[in-house]
Amino acid sequence: MKERTDCIFCRIAAGEIGSDLLYQDNGIIAFRDINPLAPTHILIVPRKHISSLAELSEDEATLTGTMVNVANCLARSEGIVERGYRLVINCGREGGQGVAHLHMHFLGGRQLGNQLG
Ligand code: DGP
């Protein structure tokens, strides 16, 4: 799969940059966030370079469901499936997206606040 040499998540997916990898298959990788906002903070990332949710084509939309499946598996392996967790996808500048490669945040392990915005 062609990765972007200027994209940090493509480089992590290619194994060029180390990460605390928790899951990988042909399409998805998951690794711990370098700047965790909760005891469990994992990034679920498609290997394919898609710059944001807004760039996801109709054909690729099922990828988000696959990412949710990975999140549910991680919730079990992290032992927090009963306590609960939160999935977040930031999209674009006003959506708070910093890294221009589609990713889902998996947050858990503490009581998360009610405020979303
Ligand atoms: P966002 O703001 O939604 O684009 O979140 C990007 C997240 O990516 C942010 O929480 C920090 C994380 N991150 C950035 N660079 C790296 C890295 O090199 N390694 C890891 N593990 N996480 C990173």
Backbone and ligand atoms as CSV (ligand in chain L), in Angstrom:
chain,resi,resn,atom,element,x,y,z
A,1,MET,N,N,0.848,-1.199,0.000
A,1,MET,CA,C,0.000,0.000,0.000
A,1,MET,C,C,0.885,1.250,0.000
A,2,LYS,N,N,0.535,2.230,-0.831
A,2,LYS,CA,C,1.387,3.413,-0.953
A,2,LYS,C,C,1.152,4.337,0.245
A,3,GLU,N,N,2.215,4.599,0.997
A,3,GLU,CA,C,2.041,5.496,2.121
A,3,GLU,C,C,2.664,6.850,1.786
A,4,ARG,N,N,2.247,7.846,2.542
A,4,ARG,CA,C,2.794,9.195,2.388
A,4,ARG,C,C,4.009,9.317,3.288
A,5,THR,N,N,5.132,9.686,2.704
A,5,THR,CA,C,6.354,9.788,3.497
A,5,THR,C,C,6.294,10.961,4.475
A,6,ASP,N,N,5.373,11.920,4.202
A,6,ASP,CA,C,5.268,13.081,5.079
A,6,ASP,C,C,4.160,12.918,6.125
A,7,CYS,N,N,3.573,11.720,6.188
A,7,CYS,CA,C,2.458,11.500,7.118
A,7,CYS,C,C,2.921,10.610,8.269
A,8,ILE,N,N,2.805,11.114,9.489
A,8,ILE,CA,C,3.295,10.396,10.665
A,8,ILE,C,C,2.580,9.044,10.836
A,9,PHE,N,N,1.270,9.000,10.574
A,9,PHE,CA,C,0.543,7.740,10.780
A,9,PHE,C,C,0.858,6.740,9.657
A,10,CYS,N,N,1.097,7.220,8.440
A,10,CYS,CA,C,1.568,6.309,7.379
A,10,CYS,C,C,2.920,5.715,7.764
A,11,ARG,N,N,3.754,6.523,8.348
A,11,ARG,CA,C,5.094,6.049,8.719
A,11,ARG,C,C,5.015,5.064,9.891
A,12,ILE,N,N,4.096,5.288,10.806
A,12,ILE,CA,C,3.891,4.313,11.896
A,12,ILE,C,C,3.351,3.013,11.305
A,13,ALA,N,N,2.386,3.119,10.387
A,13,ALA,CA,C,1.797,1.917,9.763
A,13,ALA,C,C,2.851,1.130,8.995
A,14,ALA,N,N,3.813,1.834,8.411
A,14,ALA,CA,C,4.875,1.178,7.638
A,14,ALA,C,C,5.984,0.635,8.537
A,15,GLY,N,N,5.908,0.925,9.836
A,15,GLY,CA,C,6.932,0.453,10.771
A,15,GLY,C,C,8.183,1.305,10.773
A,16,GLU,N,N,8.112,2.462,10.129
A,16,GLU,CA,C,9.292,3.346,10.066
A,16,GLU,C,C,9.468,4.127,11.363
A,17,ILE,N,N,8.347,4.336,12.065
A,17,ILE,CA,C,8.383,5.020,13.362
A,17,ILE,C,C,7.746,4.077,14.379
A,18,GLY,N,N,8.390,3.934,15.515
A,18,GLY,CA,C,7.908,3.007,16.537
A,18,GLY,C,C,6.620,3.493,17.185
A,19,SER,N,N,5.844,2.537,17.657
A,19,SER,CA,C,4.624,2.883,18.406
A,19,SER,C,C,4.308,1.704,19.310
A,20,ASP,N,N,3.435,1.964,20.259
A,20,ASP,CA,C,2.991,0.919,21.176
A,20,ASP,C,C,1.800,0.219,20.512
A,21,LEU,N,N,2.130,-0.653,19.577
A,21,LEU,CA,C,1.118,-1.276,18.719
A,21,LEU,C,C,0.308,-2.314,19.495
A,22,LEU,N,N,-1.008,-2.224,19.425
A,22,LEU,CA,C,-1.891,-3.145,20.148
A,22,LEU,C,C,-2.643,-4.069,19.208
A,23,TYR,N,N,-2.806,-3.630,17.960
A,23,TYR,CA,C,-3.596,-4.416,17.000
A,23,TYR,C,C,-3.130,-4.067,15.599
A,24,GLN,N,N,-3.090,-5.079,14.728
A,24,GLN,CA,C,-2.870,-4.791,13.309
A,24,GLN,C,C,-3.457,-5.901,12.456
A,25,ASP,N,N,-4.001,-5.488,11.320
A,25,ASP,CA,C,-4.379,-6.434,10.271
A,25,ASP,C,C,-4.055,-5.756,8.945
A,26,ASN,N,N,-4.567,-6.288,7.856
A,26,ASN,CA,C,-4.214,-5.732,6.542
A,26,ASN,C,C,-4.696,-4.299,6.343
A,27,GLY,N,N,-5.780,-3.954,7.062
A,27,GLY,CA,C,-6.383,-2.648,6.806
A,27,GLY,C,C,-6.249,-1.641,7.921
A,28,ILE,N,N,-6.044,-2.116,9.151
A,28,ILE,CA,C,-6.134,-1.243,10.336
A,28,ILE,C,C,-4.953,-1.490,11.268
A,29,ILE,N,N,-4.485,-0.436,11.915
A,29,ILE,CA,C,-3.575,-0.592,13.044
A,29,ILE,C,C,-4.149,0.183,14.236
A,30,ALA,N,N,-3.740,-0.215,15.423
A,30,ALA,CA,C,-4.144,0.515,16.630
A,30,ALA,C,C,-2.950,0.586,17.565
A,31,PHE,N,N,-2.712,1.773,18.083
A,31,PHE,CA,C,-1.549,1.984,18.961
A,31,PHE,C,C,-1.892,3.059,19.985
A,32,ARG,N,N,-1.136,3.077,21.085
A,32,ARG,CA,C,-1.437,4.033,22.159
A,32,ARG,C,C,-1.056,5.442,21.736
A,33,ASP,N,N,-1.922,6.392,22.107
A,33,ASP,CA,C,-1.674,7.805,21.803
A,33,ASP,C,C,-0.448,8.278,22.584
A,34,ILE,N,N,0.385,9.052,21.916
A,34,ILE,CA,C,1.617,9.541,22.538
A,34,ILE,C,C,1.312,10.554,23.652
A,35,ASN,N,N,0.131,11.150,23.600
A,35,ASN,CA,C,-0.254,12.200,24.544
A,35,ASN,C,C,-1.605,11.838,25.163
A,36,PRO,N,N,-1.614,10.794,26.029
A,36,PRO,CA,C,-2.906,10.236,26.462
A,36,PRO,C,C,-3.740,11.201,27.299
A,37,LEU,N,N,-5.032,11.224,26.987
A,37,LEU,CA,C,-5.977,12.059,27.728
A,37,LEU,C,C,-6.787,11.237,28.720
A,38,ALA,N,N,-6.525,9.945,28.761
A,38,ALA,CA,C,-7.228,9.035,29.671
A,38,ALA,C,C,-6.304,7.836,29.887
A,39,PRO,N,N,-6.541,7.052,30.963
A,39,PRO,CA,C,-5.679,5.888,31.219
A,39,PRO,C,C,-5.576,4.958,29.998
A,40,THR,N,N,-6.681,4.800,29.289
A,40,THR,CA,C,-6.631,4.083,28.010
A,40,THR,C,C,-6.944,5.086,26.905
A,41,HIS,N,N,-5.959,5.355,26.071
A,41,HIS,CA,C,-6.154,6.263,24.931
A,41,HIS,C,C,-5.424,5.640,23.741
A,42,ILE,N,N,-6.216,5.080,22.857
A,42,ILE,CA,C,-5.686,4.324,21.718
A,42,ILE,C,C,-6.163,4.989,20.438
A,43,LEU,N,N,-5.321,4.990,19.439
A,43,LEU,CA,C,-5.698,5.494,18.119
A,43,LEU,C,C,-5.925,4.312,17.190
A,44,ILE,N,N,-7.056,4.317,16.513
A,44,ILE,CA,C,-7.412,3.260,15.562
A,44,ILE,C,C,-7.334,3.898,14.179
A,45,VAL,N,N,-6.462,3.351,13.350
A,45,VAL,CA,C,-6.040,4.071,12.142
A,45,VAL,C,C,-6.068,3.140,10.925
A,46,PRO,N,N,-6.735,3.540,9.848
A,46,PRO,CA,C,-6.636,2.734,8.624
A,46,PRO,C,C,-5.230,2.857,8.026
A,47,ARG,N,N,-4.738,1.776,7.464
A,47,ARG,CA,C,-3.416,1.848,6.821
A,47,ARG,C,C,-3.434,2.788,5.619
A,48,LYS,N,N,-4.565,2.797,4.920
A,48,LYS,CA,C,-4.669,3.649,3.736
A,48,LYS,C,C,-4.672,5.119,4.139
A,49,HIS,N,N,-3.949,5.930,3.387
A,49,HIS,CA,C,-3.949,7.363,3.702
A,49,HIS,C,C,-5.236,8.010,3.206
A,50,ILE,N,N,-6.111,8.299,4.160
A,50,ILE,CA,C,-7.328,9.076,3.909
A,50,ILE,C,C,-7.182,10.270,4.838
A,51,SER,N,N,-7.175,11.481,4.289
A,51,SER,CA,C,-6.721,12.603,5.107
A,51,SER,C,C,-7.701,12.994,6.210
A,52,SER,N,N,-8.993,12.735,5.995
A,52,SER,CA,C,-9.958,13.020,7.066
A,52,SER,C,C,-11.247,12.265,6.786
A,53,LEU,N,N,-12.145,12.304,7.751
A,53,LEU,CA,C,-13.463,11.674,7.583
A,53,LEU,C,C,-14.180,12.257,6.365
A,54,ALA,N,N,-13.953,13.551,6.127
A,54,ALA,CA,C,-14.613,14.229,5.003
A,54,ALA,C,C,-14.128,13.693,3.658
A,55,GLU,N,N,-12.962,13.060,3.639
A,55,GLU,CA,C,-12.389,12.531,2.395
A,55,GLU,C,C,-12.748,11.061,2.178
A,56,LEU,N,N,-13.488,10.495,3.111
A,56,LEU,CA,C,-13.864,9.089,2.997
A,56,LEU,C,C,-14.904,8.933,1.882
A,57,SER,N,N,-14.625,8.072,0.913
A,57,SER,CA,C,-15.580,7.894,-0.185
A,57,SER,C,C,-16.731,6.990,0.270
A,58,GLU,N,N,-17.798,6.987,-0.488
A,58,GLU,CA,C,-18.929,6.105,-0.153
A,58,GLU,C,C,-18.480,4.656,-0.103
A,59,ASP,N,N,-17.613,4.275,-1.026
A,59,ASP,CA,C,-17.120,2.895,-1.075
A,59,ASP,C,C,-16.315,2.527,0.173
A,60,GLU,N,N,-15.699,3.545,0.769
A,60,GLU,CA,C,-14.834,3.297,1.930
A,60,GLU,C,C,-15.568,3.433,3.257
A,61,ALA,N,N,-16.843,3.777,3.203
A,61,ALA,CA,C,-17.573,4.107,4.439
A,61,ALA,C,C,-17.621,2.924,5.421
A,62,THR,N,N,-17.566,1.709,4.906
A,62,THR,CA,C,-17.610,0.547,5.805
A,62,THR,C,C,-16.364,0.457,6.691
A,63,LEU,N,N,-15.320,1.174,6.282
A,63,LEU,CA,C,-14.091,1.211,7.083
A,63,LEU,C,C,-14.362,1.692,8.507
A,64,THR,N,N,-15.282,2.645,8.645
A,64,THR,CA,C,-15.569,3.163,9.990
A,64,THR,C,C,-16.190,2.067,10.863
A,65,GLY,N,N,-17.013,1.205,10.245
A,65,GLY,CA,C,-17.576,0.086,11.001
A,65,GLY,C,C,-16.486,-0.890,11.435
A,66,THR,N,N,-15.533,-1.112,10.551
A,66,THR,CA,C,-14.402,-1.986,10.903
A,66,THR,C,C,-13.603,-1.380,12.054
A,67,MET,N,N,-13.450,-0.058,12.020
A,67,MET,CA,C,-12.721,0.617,13.106
A,67,MET,C,C,-13.479,0.458,14.429
A,68,VAL,N,N,-14.792,0.527,14.383
A,68,VAL,CA,C,-15.598,0.325,15.604
A,68,VAL,C,C,-15.440,-1.109,16.108
A,69,ASN,N,N,-15.406,-2.073,15.189
A,69,ASN,CA,C,-15.197,-3.462,15.609
A,69,ASN,C,C,-13.865,-3.628,16.333
A,70,VAL,N,N,-12.829,-2.990,15.789
A,70,VAL,CA,C,-11.511,-3.052,16.438
A,70,VAL,C,C,-11.604,-2.421,17.828
A,71,ALA,N,N,-12.301,-1.293,17.923
A,71,ALA,CA,C,-12.461,-0.627,19.224
A,71,ALA,C,C,-13.138,-1.563,20.231
A,72,ASN,N,N,-14.169,-2.271,19.802
A,72,ASN,CA,C,-14.877,-3.171,20.719
A,72,ASN,C,C,-13.978,-4.323,21.164
A,73,CYS,N,N,-13.132,-4.809,20.249
A,73,CYS,CA,C,-12.157,-5.852,20.632
A,73,CYS,C,C,-11.166,-5.293,21.650
A,74,LEU,N,N,-10.718,-4.059,21.414
A,74,LEU,CA,C,-9.760,-3.433,22.335
A,74,LEU,C,C,-10.393,-3.205,23.705
A,75,ALA,N,N,-11.681,-2.855,23.727
A,75,ALA,CA,C,-12.374,-2.648,25.005
A,75,ALA,C,C,-12.328,-3.929,25.833
A,76,ARG,N,N,-12.474,-5.060,25.150
A,76,ARG,CA,C,-12.394,-6.343,25.871
A,76,ARG,C,C,-10.968,-6.609,26.335
A,77,SER,N,N,-9.990,-6.417,25.430
A,77,SER,CA,C,-8.607,-6.736,25.805
A,77,SER,C,C,-8.067,-5.761,26.855
A,78,GLU,N,N,-8.588,-4.532,26.869
A,78,GLU,CA,C,-8.161,-3.551,27.878
A,78,GLU,C,C,-8.940,-3.719,29.183
A,79,GLY,N,N,-9.958,-4.580,29.157
A,79,GLY,CA,C,-10.713,-4.874,30.380
A,79,GLY,C,C,-11.674,-3.779,30.796
A,80,ILE,N,N,-12.141,-2.961,29.828
A,80,ILE,CA,C,-13.029,-1.866,30.222
A,80,ILE,C,C,-14.385,-1.939,29.517
A,81,VAL,N,N,-14.677,-3.096,28.934
A,81,VAL,CA,C,-15.928,-3.188,28.173
A,81,VAL,C,C,-17.147,-2.938,29.062
A,82,GLU,N,N,-17.100,-3.368,30.309
A,82,GLU,CA,C,-18.246,-3.181,31.210
A,82,GLU,C,C,-18.327,-1.741,31.723
A,83,ARG,N,N,-17.174,-1.118,31.930
A,83,ARG,CA,C,-17.150,0.235,32.508
A,83,ARG,C,C,-17.570,1.286,31.493
A,84,GLY,N,N,-17.233,1.043,30.226
A,84,GLY,CA,C,-17.595,1.980,29.172
A,84,GLY,C,C,-16.395,2.719,28.611
A,85,TYR,N,N,-16.609,3.321,27.472
A,85,TYR,CA,C,-15.524,4.003,26.755
A,85,TYR,C,C,-16.129,4.942,25.735
A,86,ARG,N,N,-15.280,5.720,25.100
A,86,ARG,CA,C,-15.758,6.727,24.135
A,86,ARG,C,C,-14.922,6.652,22.865
A,87,LEU,N,N,-15.593,6.755,21.728
A,87,LEU,CA,C,-14.924,6.802,20.428
A,87,LEU,C,C,-15.144,8.184,19.835
A,88,VAL,N,N,-14.060,8.777,19.339
A,88,VAL,CA,C,-14.134,10.132,18.790
A,88,VAL,C,C,-13.352,10.186,17.482
A,89,ILE,N,N,-13.947,10.795,16.461
A,89,ILE,CA,C,-13.205,11.102,15.235
A,89,ILE,C,C,-13.259,12.618,15.052
A,90,ASN,N,N,-12.112,13.268,15.149
A,90,ASN,CA,C,-12.036,14.693,14.866
A,90,ASN,C,C,-11.887,14.875,13.359
A,91,CYS,N,N,-12.585,15.831,12.811
A,91,CYS,CA,C,-12.543,16.055,11.357
A,91,CYS,C,C,-12.300,17.529,11.057
A,92,GLY,N,N,-11.173,17.802,10.435
A,92,GLY,CA,C,-10.885,19.163,9.972
A,92,GLY,C,C,-10.482,20.107,11.097
A,93,ARG,N,N,-10.172,21.327,10.706
A,93,ARG,CA,C,-9.611,22.312,11.649
A,93,ARG,C,C,-10.562,22.601,12.797
A,94,GLU,N,N,-11.797,22.935,12.493
A,94,GLU,CA,C,-12.732,23.273,13.572
A,94,GLU,C,C,-13.190,22.035,14.333
A,95,GLY,N,N,-13.004,20.872,13.741
A,95,GLY,CA,C,-13.315,19.626,14.446
A,95,GLY,C,C,-12.180,19.172,15.345
A,96,GLY,N,N,-11.082,19.928,15.341
A,96,GLY,CA,C,-9.975,19.618,16.247
A,96,GLY,C,C,-8.994,18.587,15.736
A,97,GLN,N,N,-9.010,18.333,14.423
A,97,GLN,CA,C,-8.093,17.334,13.869
A,97,GLN,C,C,-6.700,17.941,13.684
A,98,GLY,N,N,-5.701,17.284,14.289
A,98,GLY,CA,C,-4.319,17.751,14.161
A,98,GLY,C,C,-3.524,16.954,13.150
A,99,VAL,N,N,-3.715,15.652,13.126
A,99,VAL,CA,C,-2.977,14.783,12.200
A,99,VAL,C,C,-3.889,14.472,11.010
A,100,ALA,N,N,-3.418,14.822,9.818
A,100,ALA,CA,C,-4.254,14.717,8.608
A,100,ALA,C,C,-4.223,13.305,8.018
A,101,HIS,N,N,-4.610,12.365,8.844
A,101,HIS,CA,C,-4.783,10.967,8.423
A,101,HIS,C,C,-5.915,10.445,9.310
A,102,LEU,N,N,-6.996,9.992,8.677
A,102,LEU,CA,C,-8.173,9.536,9.421
A,102,LEU,C,C,-7.785,8.642,10.607
A,103,HIS,N,N,-8.344,8.946,11.778
A,103,HIS,CA,C,-8.093,8.121,12.965
A,103,HIS,C,C,-9.249,8.276,13.937
A,104,MET,N,N,-9.445,7.241,14.711
A,104,MET,CA,C,-10.487,7.230,15.739
A,104,MET,C,C,-9.796,7.158,17.103
A,105,HIS,N,N,-10.182,8.051,18.005
A,105,HIS,CA,C,-9.669,7.988,19.380
A,105,HIS,C,C,-10.537,7.016,20.173
A,106,PHE,N,N,-9.890,6.159,20.922
A,106,PHE,CA,C,-10.566,5.260,21.868
A,106,PHE,C,C,-10.134,5.715,23.254
A,107,LEU,N,N,-11.095,6.196,24.040
A,107,LEU,CA,C,-10.786,6.747,25.365
A,107,LEU,C,C,-11.536,5.982,26.436
A,108,GLY,N,N,-10.857,5.659,27.508
A,108,GLY,CA,C,-11.527,4.982,28.611
A,108,GLY,C,C,-10.608,4.845,29.804
A,109,GLY,N,N,-11.127,4.174,30.825
A,109,GLY,CA,C,-10.330,3.934,32.024
A,109,GLY,C,C,-10.533,4.969,33.104
A,110,ARG,N,N,-11.363,5.973,32.846
A,110,ARG,CA,C,-11.756,6.953,33.877
A,110,ARG,C,C,-13.132,7.482,33.515
A,111,GLN,N,N,-13.756,8.178,34.467
A,111,GLN,CA,C,-15.043,8.806,34.169
A,111,GLN,C,C,-14.805,9.980,33.227
A,112,LEU,N,N,-15.348,9.911,32.032
A,112,LEU,CA,C,-15.192,10.993,31.066
A,112,LEU,C,C,-16.288,12.032,31.285
A,113,GLY,N,N,-15.969,13.297,30.977
A,113,GLY,CA,C,-16.926,14.380,31.195
A,113,GLY,C,C,-18.076,14.355,30.206
A,114,ASN,N,N,-19.110,15.132,30.517
A,114,ASN,CA,C,-20.280,15.203,29.642
A,114,ASN,C,C,-20.068,16.132,28.463
A,115,GLN,N,N,-19.078,17.029,28.609
A,115,GLN,CA,C,-18.897,18.058,27.594
A,115,GLN,C,C,-18.216,17.477,26.349
A,116,LEU,N,N,-18.829,17.698,25.221
A,116,LEU,CA,C,-18.261,17.192,23.963
A,116,LEU,C,C,-17.553,18.298,23.196
A,117,GLY,N,N,-17.966,19.512,23.357
A,117,GLY,CA,C,-17.405,20.578,22.528
A,117,GLY,C,C,-16.489,21.522,23.290
L,1,DGP,P1,P,-6.170,14.646,16.491
L,1,DGP,O1,O,-6.105,15.916,17.255
L,1,DGP,O2,O,-7.554,14.052,16.478
L,1,DGP,O3,O,-5.573,14.772,15.100
L,1,DGP,O4,O,-5.281,13.613,17.289
L,1,DGP,C1,C,-4.000,13.224,16.908
L,1,DGP,C2,C,-3.427,12.408,18.028
L,1,DGP,O5,O,-2.266,11.766,17.543
L,1,DGP,C3,C,-2.990,13.216,19.250
L,1,DGP,O6,O,-3.788,12.821,20.372
L,1,DGP,C4,C,-1.538,12.844,19.467
L,1,DGP,C5,C,-1.347,11.644,18.590
L,1,DGP,N1,N,-0.028,11.526,17.980
L,1,DGP,C6,C,0.570,12.452,17.189
L,1,DGP,N2,N,1.776,12.010,16.782
L,1,DGP,C7,C,1.925,10.767,17.324
L,1,DGP,C8,C,2.974,9.807,17.257
L,1,DGP,O7,O,4.012,9.980,16.629
L,1,DGP,N3,N,2.779,8.639,17.959
L,1,DGP,C9,C,1.629,8.406,18.666
L,1,DGP,N4,N,1.547,7.241,19.307
L,1,DGP,N5,N,0.626,9.301,18.740
L,1,DGP,C10,C,0.782,10.468,18.085
